[in-house]
Amino acid sequence: MIREYAFSGIRLVRRPVSILRRIVALRALRRQRLSLAQLDAHLLDDIGVEWSEAKAEAARRLWDAPQHWFDRGGRY
């Protein structure tokens, strides 16, 4: 299904994300969350993330990803 949006007279077409692209994105998301969970406290401090925030992000379900993450044009 292709969705069309009208914004200030400009017609935008949003193409559906392929299944393969979504699988690749979900695998990358899982890998990033696992890596985040393994960071030490001083590394988390370097990136400005609290330990509790990192653990909460790492514990999120795989399907709990923002839609814009899949709309990035395949750059994962």
Backbone as a chain_set.jsonl record, in Angstrom:
{"seq": "MIREYAFSGIRLVRRPVSILRRIVALRALRRQRLSLAQLDAHLLDDIGVEWSEAKAEAARRLWDAPQHWFDRGGRY", "coords": {"N": [[0.841, -1.164, 0.0], [0.561, 2.195, -0.844], [0.943, 5.27, 0.62], [-0.34, 8.545, 0.444], [0.448, 11.918, 1.049], [-0.52, 15.263, 1.644], [1.071, 18.306, 1.773], [1.291, 21.574, 2.263], [0.569, 21.999, -0.416], [2.327, 20.34, -1.72], [2.793, 17.163, -2.951], [3.429, 14.27, -1.291], [4.73, 11.046, -1.464], [4.646, 8.136, 0.265], [6.41, 5.296, 0.37], [5.925, 1.812, 0.875], [7.74, -0.018, 3.332], [10.019, -2.515, 2.628], [9.893, -5.995, 3.479], [12.367, -7.258, 3.846], [14.065, -5.046, 4.279], [12.998, -4.124, 6.692], [13.566, -6.282, 8.39], [16.367, -6.227, 8.362], [16.734, -3.756, 9.592], [15.619, -4.248, 12.129], [17.356, -6.2, 13.09], [19.706, -4.709, 13.271], [18.912, -2.867, 15.195], [18.561, -4.546, 17.424], [21.204, -5.424, 17.777], [22.459, -2.993, 18.41], [21.146, -2.312, 20.792], [21.925, -4.439, 22.444], [24.669, -3.957, 22.531], [24.687, -1.491, 23.814], [23.775, -2.253, 26.338], [26.0, -3.53, 27.308], [27.908, -1.646, 27.838], [30.256, 0.017, 29.963], [29.98, 1.963, 33.036], [31.514, 4.336, 32.912], [31.797, 4.711, 30.171], [29.15, 5.049, 29.401], [28.695, 7.427, 30.708], [30.318, 9.074, 29.206], [28.844, 9.342, 26.85], [26.647, 10.576, 27.776], [24.528, 9.198, 28.975], [22.506, 7.756, 31.414], [22.949, 4.94, 33.623], [20.588, 3.579, 34.286], [18.889, 4.45, 32.235], [20.128, 3.311, 30.007], [19.862, 0.582, 30.558], [17.075, 0.389, 30.551], [16.521, 1.018, 27.88], [17.842, -1.073, 26.59], [16.291, -3.172, 27.424], [13.936, -2.911, 26.081], [11.372, -4.122, 23.9], [11.817, -5.811, 20.764], [10.123, -4.997, 18.687], [9.472, -2.515, 19.538], [10.164, 0.114, 18.324], [10.756, 3.355, 16.989], [8.796, 4.617, 14.255], [10.091, 6.275, 12.39], [12.613, 5.262, 12.329], [12.621, 3.196, 10.558], [12.178, 4.48, 8.209], [14.422, 5.583, 7.052], [15.607, 5.297, 4.604], [17.04, 2.951, 4.188], [19.562, 3.017, 5.368], [21.249, 1.611, 7.723]], "CA": [[0.0, 0.0, 0.0], [1.295, 3.453, -0.899], [0.198, 6.35, 1.253], [-0.042, 9.859, -0.089], [0.252, 13.0, 2.0], [-0.479, 16.606, 1.062], [1.683, 19.244, 2.712], [1.499, 22.879, 1.626], [0.454, 21.891, -1.854], [3.309, 19.391, -2.25], [2.322, 15.794, -2.775], [4.484, 13.359, -0.856], [4.346, 9.645, -1.544], [5.405, 7.312, 1.213], [6.421, 3.933, -0.131], [5.981, 0.816, 1.947], [9.061, -0.561, 3.643], [10.05, -3.939, 2.29], [10.084, -6.915, 4.601], [13.802, -7.451, 4.035], [14.606, -3.832, 4.884], [12.555, -4.089, 8.092], [14.33, -7.304, 9.112], [17.723, -5.691, 8.522], [16.647, -2.679, 10.587], [15.378, -4.834, 13.444], [18.599, -6.851, 13.527], [20.629, -3.643, 13.67], [18.407, -2.329, 16.452], [18.887, -5.521, 18.474], [22.657, -5.378, 17.975], [22.779, -1.738, 19.107], [20.653, -2.377, 22.179], [22.801, -5.354, 23.184], [25.939, -3.252, 22.748], [24.431, -0.471, 24.831], [23.659, -2.93, 27.633], [27.312, -4.007, 27.735], [28.826, -0.534, 28.104], [30.579, 0.329, 31.358], [29.43, 3.221, 33.535], [32.282, 5.494, 32.438], [31.478, 4.9, 28.758], [27.804, 5.635, 29.363], [28.855, 8.819, 31.127], [30.901, 9.782, 28.06], [27.806, 9.648, 25.855], [25.578, 11.303, 28.448], [23.399, 8.314, 29.247], [22.523, 7.158, 32.746], [22.926, 3.483, 33.63], [19.192, 3.132, 34.279], [18.353, 4.703, 30.888], [20.709, 2.314, 29.104], [19.24, -0.703, 30.858], [15.687, 0.465, 30.101], [16.538, 0.955, 26.413], [18.252, -2.417, 26.207], [15.218, -4.108, 27.777], [12.765, -2.696, 25.234], [11.064, -5.196, 22.952], [12.348, -5.593, 19.43], [9.155, -4.261, 17.87], [9.294, -1.195, 20.146], [11.084, 1.028, 17.651], [10.008, 4.436, 16.341], [8.569, 4.403, 12.827], [11.078, 6.983, 11.57], [13.821, 4.455, 12.253], [12.49, 2.364, 9.367], [11.999, 5.353, 7.056], [15.683, 6.281, 6.803], [16.139, 5.008, 3.282], [17.871, 1.758, 4.136], [20.884, 3.203, 5.965], [21.22, 1.115, 9.089]], "C": [[0.892, 1.234, 0.0], [0.41, 4.537, -0.312], [0.626, 7.67, 0.647], [-0.378, 10.91, 0.952], [0.308, 14.326, 1.248], [0.048, 17.562, 2.125], [2.003, 20.521, 1.96], [1.491, 22.789, 0.104], [1.442, 20.931, -2.5], [2.808, 17.98, -1.958], [3.502, 14.89, -2.434], [3.951, 11.936, -0.934], [5.25, 8.867, -0.615], [5.305, 5.867, 0.751], [6.523, 2.953, 1.027], [7.411, 0.296, 2.125], [9.035, -2.056, 3.354], [10.312, -4.768, 3.553], [11.571, -7.098, 4.889], [14.436, -6.235, 4.716], [14.225, -3.745, 6.367], [13.321, -5.114, 8.93], [15.75, -6.823, 9.363], [17.729, -4.617, 9.597], [16.455, -3.239, 11.989], [16.612, -5.559, 13.975], [19.627, -5.825, 13.994], [20.204, -3.044, 15.007], [18.745, -3.262, 17.61], [20.375, -5.479, 18.808], [23.064, -4.128, 18.755], [22.328, -1.764, 20.557], [21.487, -3.322, 23.021], [24.148, -4.701, 23.48], [25.791, -2.189, 23.822], [24.379, -1.091, 26.223], [25.015, -3.361, 28.178], [28.306, -2.89, 28.044], [29.035, -0.334, 29.601], [30.029, 1.693, 31.735], [30.194, 4.428, 33.008], [32.042, 5.752, 30.947], [30.08, 5.497, 28.58], [27.86, 7.107, 29.742], [29.425, 9.664, 29.986], [29.852, 10.177, 27.018], [26.586, 10.309, 26.491], [24.341, 10.482, 28.729], [23.567, 7.726, 30.649], [22.438, 5.638, 32.615], [21.494, 2.967, 33.542], [18.54, 3.359, 32.917], [18.851, 3.655, 29.894], [20.063, 0.953, 29.32], [17.791, -0.731, 30.392], [15.617, 0.363, 28.574], [16.882, -0.453, 25.943], [17.151, -3.443, 26.464], [13.968, -3.946, 26.907], [12.598, -3.845, 24.249], [11.556, -4.822, 21.556], [11.404, -4.76, 18.568], [8.886, -2.862, 18.412], [10.349, -0.235, 19.586], [10.258, 2.131, 16.999], [9.917, 4.213, 14.834], [9.624, 5.096, 11.964], [12.377, 6.199, 11.435], [13.814, 3.582, 11.005], [12.416, 3.195, 8.1], [13.281, 6.074, 6.654], [16.314, 5.947, 5.468], [17.111, 3.858, 3.23], [19.258, 1.906, 4.72], [20.843, 2.814, 7.426], [22.621, 0.922, 9.525]], "O": [[1.862, 1.309, 0.754], [-0.743, 4.694, -0.713], [1.805, 7.889, 0.371], [-1.381, 10.796, 1.656], [1.099, 14.483, 0.319], [-0.473, 17.615, 3.239], [2.893, 20.538, 1.11], [2.302, 23.42, -0.574], [1.398, 20.73, -3.714], [2.444, 17.665, -0.825], [4.451, 14.77, -3.208], [2.828, 11.668, -0.508], [6.475, 8.942, -0.709], [4.219, 5.286, 0.748], [7.146, 3.251, 2.046], [8.175, 0.193, 1.166], [8.13, -2.768, 3.79], [10.872, -4.288, 4.539], [11.986, -7.092, 6.048], [15.251, -6.386, 5.626], [15.039, -3.339, 7.196], [13.684, -4.827, 10.071], [16.279, -6.995, 10.461], [18.638, -4.576, 10.426], [17.068, -2.752, 12.938], [16.881, -5.534, 15.176], [20.33, -6.039, 14.982], [21.048, -2.747, 15.853], [19.174, -2.802, 18.668], [20.759, -5.496, 19.977], [23.907, -4.192, 19.65], [23.04, -1.296, 21.446], [21.737, -3.044, 24.194], [24.701, -4.88, 24.566], [26.685, -2.012, 24.65], [24.888, -0.51, 27.181], [25.165, -3.541, 29.387], [29.429, -3.163, 28.467], [28.112, -0.495, 30.399], [29.655, 2.484, 30.869], [29.583, 5.447, 32.687], [32.081, 6.903, 30.511], [29.862, 6.345, 27.714], [27.154, 7.933, 29.164], [29.057, 10.827, 29.822], [29.965, 11.225, 26.382], [25.597, 10.57, 25.806], [23.227, 11.006, 28.723], [24.647, 7.258, 31.012], [21.922, 5.116, 31.627], [21.219, 2.022, 32.803], [17.721, 2.547, 32.486], [18.094, 3.174, 29.051], [19.753, 0.252, 28.356], [17.32, -1.752, 29.892], [14.738, -0.313, 28.041], [16.275, -0.962, 25.0], [17.091, -4.472, 25.79], [13.046, -4.757, 26.99], [13.576, -4.46, 23.823], [11.688, -3.643, 21.227], [11.854, -3.908, 17.801], [8.141, -2.1, 17.797], [11.287, 0.165, 20.277], [9.162, 1.865, 16.506], [10.843, 3.688, 14.216], [10.014, 4.568, 10.923], [13.159, 6.45, 10.518], [14.87, 3.263, 10.458], [12.58, 2.652, 7.007], [13.214, 7.095, 5.969], [17.472, 6.296, 5.237], [17.933, 3.788, 2.316], [20.072, 0.994, 4.58], [20.441, 3.612, 8.273], [22.863, 0.504, 10.657]]}, "num_chains": 1, "name": "protein.A"}
